Amino acid sequence: MAVQTVAGSTTPSAPAVDLGPAAALSCRECGERFELGPLFACASCFGPLEVAYDLPTGSPEELRKRIESGPDNIWRYAPLLPVPADVAEKPNINPGFTKLVKADNLARELGVTGGLYVKDDSGNPTHSFKDRVVAIAVEAARAFGFTTLSCSSTGNLAGAVGAAAARAGLRSCVFIPHDLEQGKVVMAAVYGGELVGIEGTYDDVNRFCSELIGDPLGEGWGFVNVNLRPYYGEGSKTLAYEICEQLGWKLPDQIVIPIASGSQLTKIDKGFQELIRLGLVEDKPYKIFGAQAEGCSPVSAAFKAGHDVVRPQKPNTIAKSLAIGNPADGPYVLDIARRTGGAVEDVTDEQVVDAIKLLARTEGIFGETAGGVTVGVTKKLVEAGVLDPTLTTVVLNTGDGLKTLDAVAPTSQATATIKPSLDAFRAAGLASA
Ligand SMILES: *Cc1c(COP(=O)(O)O)cnc(C)c1O
């Protein structure tokens, strides 16, 4: 096995690395393998690296039992993740095992008869799915001896990193576009780490962080979504595991996933494939659908045009958590959507707002704009006859509406403001008939 360091990546004097079943990093393009380390690009072909495993070899029944007797968080899947076996005993924010809500009211409204579920990841510690990926990156940071945790973020990631670093006793310094929603800024700052607003888009922030990694200024820093990206990405597999376990160890027929960089979507597919390989679920076809906002829809545009490459866009949408104009995993998303018989679709900001309110009014779930994107795209795909309404369908809500209040505030206000008297209430016309 070659031991290599990608130019610019800083390798602190490494202790023996114990990341459980993680065996190596392997290149998604050429398959070359590298020792576990803070690497993210193949030294031969510059392809993205991902974690390769020695997965458990026992019977599926044994593994299923072991998982079911584990903690009520993502660490129940520790045998399938790049984390040490004693991970549950370390200070971490322990995300996961969020609710899978059977959304019968929404299903009726959309005309879905085969069973519609909302996987509600607003229930995580910092109220977005990002806690899953950060929890894994923290273990990698510890294993590689990093003392500062960092990231480039569209908002939710910064908060998740701040919280996880605080809990793990690491320093954090995170970078965001300067013009994010107040809810995201405050949630990123409140945990006491450093928060830096960059005058530019997320893509500018990301480019800046890549430069910082190659500079002595960033020495000893673990950027969860850059030099720790292969580990970080694995956290999204837990969404696939949980959904299948919560469905009674069954794959859904269809799933609608939001796309920012595309990492989450590709890793949910990887999670499904692993469960099939391990015999934990029956092997059957499933379709993966990607969802974007029209104002930042580079993957959807490529899908519709039949292209294999994704042309970068300059984002302009209220779905800021998904506003990545140059998505790193875009081509892999296209591949997965096409291979599974799914699609990638987008909705306007107005449809995003309508869908946030639709989900809230039918199921009592207040999703952030990214949730409006997935629900809106689900509605659009059912109406277009692309999503089959007779099949079991899972829609992700990946964040909390309290962080994106501005999106719905103009159309969600008090019905009336009155004097505290029955006469005033009667005059407002709200009394029961
Ligand atoms: C980051 C994020 C996503 C998706 O991110 P990927 O980069 O595609 O993995 C989805 N929803 C929310 C709310 C997010 O913050």
The ligand as an SDF file (V2000), in Angstrom:
LIG
                    3D

 15 15  0  0  0  0  0  0  0  0999 V2000
  -25.4250   20.6260    3.4530 C   0  0  0  0  0  0  0  0  0  0  0  0
  -26.8610   20.3760    3.3560 C   0  0  0  0  0  0  0  0  0  0  0  0
  -27.4130   19.4610    2.4370 C   0  0  0  0  0  0  0  0  0  0  0  0
  -26.6870   18.6440    1.3910 C   0  0  0  0  0  0  0  0  0  0  0  0
  -25.3580   18.7020    1.3190 O   0  0  0  0  0  0  0  0  0  0  0  0
  -24.4300   17.9150    0.2870 P   0  0  0  0  0  0  0  0  0  0  0  0
  -23.2790   18.8620    0.1320 O   0  0  0  0  0  0  0  0  0  0  0  0
  -25.1660   17.6820   -0.9730 O   0  0  0  0  0  0  0  0  0  0  0  0
  -24.0400   16.6720    0.9810 O   0  0  0  0  0  0  0  0  0  0  0  0
  -28.7840   19.2750    2.4710 C   0  0  0  0  0  0  0  0  0  0  0  0
  -29.5640   19.9500    3.3290 N   0  0  0  0  0  0  0  0  0  0  0  0
  -29.0720   20.8100    4.2280 C   0  0  0  0  0  0  0  0  0  0  0  0
  -30.0200   21.5140    5.1400 C   0  0  0  0  0  0  0  0  0  0  0  0
  -27.7130   21.0540    4.2810 C   0  0  0  0  0  0  0  0  0  0  0  0
  -27.2510   21.9230    5.1900 O   0  0  0  0  0  0  0  0  0  0  0  0
  1  2  1  0
  2  3  1  0
  2 14  2  0
  3  4  1  0
  3 10  2  0
  4  5  1  0
  5  6  1  0
  6  7  2  0
  6  8  1  0
  6  9  1  0
 10 11  1  0
 11 12  2  0
 12 13  1  0
 12 14  1  0
 14 15  1  0
M  END
$$$$
